[in-house]
Amino acid sequence: SGSVMPFFNALLGTNFPSPGLENPLGAEVHLVVRTHEEAIPEFLPDMIRTFNGGCTYPPGVPTNFGAPGPNACEDIQFSIHQP
């Protein structure tokens, strides 16, 4: 079977240098439900497909997880699923 990364790169509009899940049955999965507050049209693509699109960033935090914006985003649910 081939890597799933080309699919995810196309879906997310990015180019992660990763072969993807190499051991899916042994993977620990973290799920996060995150609020981005109200939709802002110019940030909407990033708000849908990135973790921090449209969110404010604290000083010094890299902005490679979505375009910074005015919204105060927060994690409202989190779960860890171990193999």
C-alpha positions in Angstrom: 0.0 0.0 0.0 1.2 3.5 -0.7 1.6 6.5 1.6 -1.5 8.5 2.5 0.5 11.7 2.7 -0.1 12.8 -0.9 -3.9 12.7 -0.2 -3.5 14.7 3.1 -1.1 17.2 1.5 -3.7 17.8 -1.3 -6.5 18.0 1.3 -4.7 20.5 3.6 -2.9 22.4 0.8 0.4 21.7 2.4 3.5 19.6 1.9 4.4 17.7 5.0 7.7 15.9 4.7 6.3 12.7 6.2 5.6 9.2 5.0 2.4 9.2 7.0 1.4 6.5 9.6 4.0 3.8 9.4 2.4 1.7 12.1 -1.3 2.7 12.3 -2.3 -0.2 14.7 0.5 0.9 17.1 -0.2 4.7 16.9 -1.3 6.9 19.7 -4.0 9.2 18.5 -4.8 12.6 20.0 -8.1 14.2 19.1 -8.8 17.9 19.8 -12.1 19.7 19.3 -11.1 23.4 18.9 -13.3 26.4 18.6 -12.2 29.2 16.2 -15.1 31.5 17.3 -17.1 33.3 14.6 -16.3 32.6 10.9 -14.3 35.4 9.2 -14.5 35.2 5.4 -10.9 36.1 4.7 -9.7 33.5 7.2 -12.3 30.8 6.5 -10.1 28.4 4.5 -7.4 28.3 7.2 -10.1 28.1 10.0 -11.4 25.0 8.3 -8.2 23.1 7.5 -5.7 24.3 10.1 -5.4 24.1 13.9 -4.9 27.8 14.5 -6.4 29.6 11.4 -7.9 32.9 12.4 -6.6 32.6 16.0 -4.4 35.1 17.9 -0.9 33.8 18.6 1.1 34.6 21.7 4.5 36.3 21.0 7.2 33.8 19.9 4.8 31.1 18.8 5.4 30.0 15.2 2.5 30.7 12.8 2.8 27.7 10.7 -0.5 26.2 11.9 -2.7 28.7 10.2 -2.9 32.4 9.4 -3.0 34.5 12.5 -6.2 36.4 13.1 -8.3 38.2 15.7 -10.2 35.3 17.3 -9.4 33.8 20.7 -9.5 30.1 20.0 -9.5 27.3 22.6 -9.5 23.6 22.9 -12.9 22.5 24.2 -12.4 18.7 24.2 -9.4 16.5 24.1 -8.9 12.8 24.1 -6.0 10.4 23.8 -6.4 6.9 22.3 -3.6 4.5 22.9 -2.9 1.3 20.9 
